[in-house]
Amino acid sequence: MVVKLENVTKTYKKGVRALDNLSFEVRDGEIFGLLGPNGSGKTTSINCLLGLLKYESGNIEVFGEPMSANRYDLKAEIGFVPQNVAVYTELTVYENVDYFCGLYVKEKEKRRRLVEEALNFVSLLEYRNVYPRKLSVGLLRRLNIACGIAHKPRLIIFDEPTVGVDPQTRNRVLEGIKRLNREGATVIYTSHYMEEVEQICDYIVIMDKGKVIAHGTNEELKASIRHGETIEVQLLEPKKEYLELFGKIHNVYSTYYKDDILVIKSEKGSTNIPNVLEILKDKGIKYGLLFSEIPTLNDVFLEITGKELRD
């Protein structure tokens, strides 16, 4: 086991409990997703794991050893890419990566090679002599990653690494994380973007209010809920009576409007597009777009907590 948190509790001032007997394990070689809305405790749990925050009770182990603030031997095997870009503006791109790598690798020739590899990995070699203030948000994110991975850590923690970046940079970051994992690194990935977690993670823990509310593989989490298919129909003339009409379809358990979009939710195992189309035709109901969606992690979160993942 690479990481083990057991009944960890962390309370901030004014009695705000950020972690409430939090427990989870991260196995060797997996991409572990820590999913939850802003304020759910993801970043606090990571800071406790890294020995950056004290907590009142519980135990944290990394690589089978107790983690604490002064366990520099363990920290040398961990790479951390924080949510906020943490680089030195007075240093160039190369100098930044060299500095952070130098915290763990003292031998100059080895460090030079590792820095070159990290810059090449994030495609920043051509920016090696550029200062951070001249970089775009996407390039800064890539520099942030290079600083966290240059020393070839066994465990790499990414805390919301794609916040505020464009889709192209986001895809580049996600592909990079999968490549690091293929090369042998265990990865912890925290996010409130469920699409990213679904795309790259082998195992997922969903947090809310400092607790684990669900955990499993992507497929296991979706199979654990009642919800199956969601059908959305753009109606040209939405009417209240349509809610009851479509609600009578077998295995439909919820119908509601989202602006002019009729949302029809069915229990898992049901496919109701033919039934919906038949009613639309028979009743002469005018509509525009119609599409069907399989369950997402947001549906899991919504069913468990009663609110959207991004609330």
C-alpha positions as CSV (number, residue, x, y, z in Angstrom):
1,M,0.0,0.0,0.0
2,V,1.5,3.4,-1.0
3,V,-0.8,5.6,1.1
4,K,-3.1,4.9,4.0
5,L,-5.3,7.4,5.8
6,E,-7.1,6.0,8.8
7,N,-9.8,8.0,10.7
8,V,-8.1,11.3,10.2
9,T,-9.8,14.3,11.7
10,K,-8.8,17.9,11.1
11,T,-10.6,20.9,12.6
12,Y,-9.9,24.6,11.7
13,K,-10.5,27.6,13.9
14,K,-14.1,28.4,14.8
15,G,-14.9,24.6,14.9
16,V,-14.9,24.1,11.1
17,R,-14.3,20.3,10.7
18,A,-12.5,19.9,7.3
19,L,-11.8,16.2,7.7
20,D,-14.2,13.9,9.7
21,N,-12.7,10.5,10.4
22,L,-11.4,10.3,6.8
23,S,-10.1,6.9,5.7
24,F,-8.9,5.7,2.3
25,E,-6.0,3.7,0.7
26,V,-4.0,4.2,-2.4
27,R,-2.5,1.1,-4.0
28,D,0.8,0.8,-5.8
29,G,0.7,1.7,-9.5
30,E,-2.8,3.1,-9.7
31,I,-4.2,6.5,-10.6
32,F,-6.4,7.3,-7.6
33,G,-9.1,9.9,-8.0
34,L,-10.1,12.1,-5.1
35,L,-13.4,13.7,-6.3
36,G,-15.6,16.3,-4.6
37,P,-16.9,19.9,-4.8
38,N,-14.9,22.8,-3.7
39,G,-14.6,22.8,0.1
40,S,-15.1,19.1,0.5
41,G,-11.7,18.5,2.1
42,K,-9.6,17.3,-0.8
43,T,-6.8,19.8,-0.4
44,T,-6.8,19.5,3.4
45,S,-6.4,15.8,3.1
46,I,-3.5,16.2,0.7
47,N,-1.8,18.7,3.0
48,C,-2.2,16.4,6.0
49,L,-0.8,13.5,3.8
50,L,2.2,15.6,3.0
51,G,2.9,16.5,6.6
52,L,2.1,20.2,6.0
53,L,-0.8,20.3,8.3
54,K,-1.3,18.9,11.8
55,Y,-4.5,16.9,12.5
56,E,-6.2,16.0,15.8
57,S,-6.6,12.3,15.4
58,G,-6.0,9.4,13.1
59,N,-3.0,7.9,11.3
60,I,-1.3,8.5,8.0
61,E,1.2,6.1,6.4
62,V,3.2,6.5,3.2
63,F,5.1,3.6,1.7
64,G,4.2,1.7,4.9
65,E,5.8,4.2,7.2
66,P,4.2,6.8,9.5
67,M,4.2,10.2,7.9
68,S,5.1,13.3,9.8
69,A,6.5,16.8,9.1
70,N,10.1,15.7,9.5
71,R,10.0,12.5,7.4
72,Y,12.1,14.0,4.6
73,D,13.1,10.5,3.5
74,L,9.5,9.9,2.6
75,K,8.9,13.3,1.1
76,A,11.9,12.8,-1.2
77,E,9.8,10.1,-2.9
78,I,6.8,12.3,-3.4
79,G,6.1,14.8,-6.1
80,F,3.5,17.5,-5.5
81,V,1.8,19.7,-8.1
82,P,-0.3,22.2,-6.2
83,Q,-3.5,23.9,-7.3
84,N,-1.9,27.3,-7.3
85,V,1.2,27.7,-9.5
86,A,4.1,27.8,-7.1
87,V,7.2,29.0,-9.0
88,Y,9.8,31.8,-8.5
89,T,9.2,34.7,-10.8
90,E,12.9,35.8,-10.6
91,L,14.1,32.5,-11.9
92,T,13.9,31.2,-15.5
93,V,12.0,28.1,-16.5
94,Y,15.2,26.0,-16.3
95,E,16.3,27.5,-13.0
96,N,12.9,26.9,-11.4
97,V,12.9,23.2,-12.3
98,D,16.6,22.9,-11.3
99,Y,15.9,24.5,-7.9
100,F,13.0,22.2,-7.0
101,C,14.8,19.1,-8.3
102,G,17.9,20.2,-6.3
103,L,15.9,19.9,-3.1
104,Y,16.1,16.1,-3.5
105,V,19.0,15.5,-6.0
106,K,22.3,17.0,-5.0
107,E,24.6,15.5,-7.7
108,K,24.8,18.2,-10.4
109,E,25.2,16.0,-13.5
110,K,22.3,13.8,-12.5
111,R,20.2,16.8,-11.7
112,R,21.0,18.4,-15.1
113,R,19.8,15.2,-16.8
114,L,16.6,15.1,-14.8
115,V,15.8,18.7,-15.4
116,E,16.2,18.3,-19.2
117,E,14.0,15.2,-19.1
118,A,11.3,17.1,-17.1
119,L,11.3,20.1,-19.5
120,N,11.1,17.7,-22.5
121,F,8.3,15.8,-20.8
122,V,6.1,19.0,-20.6
123,S,7.4,20.4,-23.9
124,L,9.1,23.5,-22.4
125,L,12.6,23.1,-23.7
126,E,12.3,26.0,-26.0
127,Y,11.2,28.2,-23.0
128,R,14.1,27.2,-20.8
129,N,15.5,30.8,-20.6
130,V,12.1,32.5,-20.3
131,Y,10.9,34.0,-17.0
132,P,7.5,32.8,-15.6
133,R,5.8,36.2,-16.0
134,K,6.1,35.9,-19.7
135,L,4.4,32.5,-19.9
136,S,0.7,31.9,-20.6
137,V,-1.5,30.2,-18.0
138,G,-1.2,26.9,-19.8
139,L,2.6,27.1,-20.0
140,L,2.8,28.0,-16.3
141,R,0.7,24.9,-15.5
142,R,3.2,22.8,-17.4
143,L,6.1,24.5,-15.6
144,N,4.4,23.7,-12.3
145,I,4.2,20.0,-13.3
146,A,7.9,19.9,-14.3
147,C,8.9,21.3,-10.9
148,G,6.9,18.6,-9.1
149,I,8.1,15.6,-11.1
150,A,11.7,16.3,-12.1
151,H,13.2,14.2,-9.2
152,K,11.4,11.1,-10.5
153,P,9.1,10.5,-7.4
154,R,7.4,7.2,-6.8
155,L,4.2,9.0,-5.8
156,I,2.9,12.1,-7.5
157,I,0.0,14.2,-6.2
158,F,-1.9,16.5,-8.5
159,D,-4.2,19.0,-6.8
160,E,-6.6,20.5,-9.3
161,P,-3.9,20.9,-12.0
162,T,-6.2,21.9,-14.8
163,V,-8.1,24.8,-13.1
164,G,-8.3,27.8,-15.4
165,V,-6.6,26.2,-18.5
166,D,-7.9,25.8,-22.0
167,P,-9.1,22.4,-23.3
168,Q,-5.9,21.8,-25.3
169,T,-3.7,22.3,-22.3
170,R,-6.1,20.2,-20.1
171,N,-5.8,17.3,-22.6
172,R,-2.0,17.6,-22.6
173,V,-1.9,17.5,-18.8
174,L,-4.2,14.5,-18.6
175,E,-2.1,12.6,-21.2
176,G,1.0,13.5,-19.3
177,I,-0.4,12.1,-16.1
178,K,-1.3,8.8,-17.8
179,R,2.2,8.6,-19.2
180,L,3.8,9.2,-15.8
181,N,1.7,6.4,-14.5
182,R,2.7,4.0,-17.3
183,E,6.3,4.8,-16.5
184,G,5.8,3.5,-12.9
185,A,4.5,6.4,-10.8
186,T,1.5,6.0,-8.5
187,V,-0.8,9.1,-8.9
188,I,-3.3,10.8,-6.6
189,Y,-5.4,13.2,-8.7
190,T,-7.8,15.6,-7.0
191,S,-10.5,17.4,-8.9
192,H,-14.1,18.6,-9.0
193,Y,-14.2,18.0,-12.7
194,M,-15.9,14.6,-12.9
195,E,-15.1,14.2,-16.6
196,E,-11.4,14.2,-15.9
197,V,-11.6,11.7,-13.1
198,E,-13.8,9.4,-15.2
199,Q,-11.2,9.6,-18.0
200,I,-8.0,8.8,-16.2
201,C,-8.6,7.2,-12.8
202,D,-8.5,3.5,-11.9
203,Y,-10.2,4.0,-8.5
204,I,-12.2,6.9,-7.2
205,V,-13.1,8.2,-3.8
206,I,-15.9,10.8,-3.6
207,M,-15.7,13.2,-0.7
208,D,-18.2,15.7,0.8
209,K,-17.9,17.6,4.1
210,G,-14.6,15.9,5.0
211,K,-16.0,12.3,4.6
212,V,-15.9,9.6,2.1
213,I,-19.5,9.2,0.7
214,A,-18.7,6.7,-2.0
215,H,-15.8,4.8,-3.4
216,G,-15.0,2.2,-6.2
217,T,-14.1,2.0,-9.8
218,N,-16.0,4.2,-12.3
219,E,-18.2,1.3,-13.2
220,E,-18.8,0.2,-9.6
221,L,-19.9,3.7,-8.6
222,K,-22.3,4.0,-11.5
223,A,-23.7,0.5,-10.9
224,S,-24.4,1.4,-7.2
225,I,-27.1,4.0,-8.0
226,R,-30.7,3.7,-9.1
227,H,-30.3,6.1,-12.0
228,G,-29.8,4.8,-15.5
229,E,-30.5,6.7,-18.7
230,T,-31.3,10.4,-18.9
231,I,-33.1,11.6,-22.0
232,E,-33.3,15.4,-22.7
233,V,-35.8,16.8,-25.2
234,Q,-35.8,20.4,-26.4
235,L,-39.5,21.2,-26.7
236,L,-40.8,24.1,-28.8
237,E,-43.8,24.5,-26.6
238,P,-43.1,23.2,-23.1
239,K,-46.3,22.3,-21.1
240,K,-46.8,21.2,-17.6
241,E,-49.0,18.2,-18.6
242,Y,-46.0,16.7,-20.5
243,L,-44.3,16.0,-17.2
244,E,-47.1,13.6,-16.2
245,L,-47.4,12.2,-19.7
246,F,-43.7,11.1,-20.0
247,G,-43.6,10.2,-16.3
248,K,-46.0,7.3,-17.0
249,I,-43.4,5.5,-19.2
250,H,-42.2,2.2,-17.6
251,N,-39.2,2.7,-15.2
252,V,-39.2,6.5,-15.5
253,Y,-38.9,7.9,-12.0
254,S,-38.4,11.6,-12.6
255,T,-39.4,14.3,-15.1
256,Y,-38.7,18.0,-14.9
257,Y,-37.9,21.0,-17.0
258,K,-34.5,22.7,-17.4
259,D,-35.5,25.9,-19.2
260,D,-37.2,24.5,-22.4
261,I,-35.5,21.1,-22.0
262,L,-37.7,18.2,-20.8
263,V,-35.5,15.9,-18.7
264,I,-36.6,12.3,-18.3
265,K,-34.7,10.0,-15.9
266,S,-35.1,6.3,-16.0
267,E,-33.9,3.5,-13.7
268,K,-30.9,1.5,-14.7
269,G,-31.4,-1.2,-17.2
270,S,-34.0,0.8,-19.1
271,T,-33.8,2.3,-22.6
272,N,-36.7,4.6,-23.3
273,I,-35.8,6.5,-26.4
274,P,-38.3,4.5,-28.6
275,N,-41.1,5.1,-26.0
276,V,-40.3,8.9,-25.9
277,L,-40.2,9.2,-29.7
278,E,-43.5,7.3,-30.0
279,I,-45.3,9.7,-27.6
280,L,-43.8,12.8,-29.3
281,K,-45.1,11.5,-32.7
282,D,-48.6,10.3,-31.4
283,K,-49.3,13.6,-29.5
284,G,-47.8,15.8,-32.3
285,I,-45.4,17.4,-29.8
286,K,-43.0,19.7,-31.6
287,Y,-39.3,19.3,-30.5
288,G,-35.8,20.2,-31.6
289,L,-32.8,18.3,-30.1
290,L,-33.1,15.0,-28.4
291,F,-30.3,13.0,-26.9
292,S,-29.7,10.3,-24.3
293,E,-26.9,10.1,-21.7
294,I,-25.6,7.2,-19.6
295,P,-25.0,7.8,-15.9
296,T,-22.0,10.0,-14.9
297,L,-20.2,10.5,-11.6
298,N,-22.2,13.6,-11.1
299,D,-25.4,11.4,-11.1
300,V,-23.7,9.3,-8.4
301,F,-23.1,12.4,-6.4
302,L,-26.5,13.8,-7.0
303,E,-28.3,10.7,-5.9
304,I,-26.1,10.3,-2.8
305,T,-26.2,14.0,-1.6
306,G,-29.1,15.6,-3.4
307,K,-26.9,18.3,-5.0
308,E,-24.8,18.8,-8.1
309,L,-21.1,18.0,-7.9
310,R,-20.2,21.5,-8.8
311,D,-22.6,23.2,-6.3
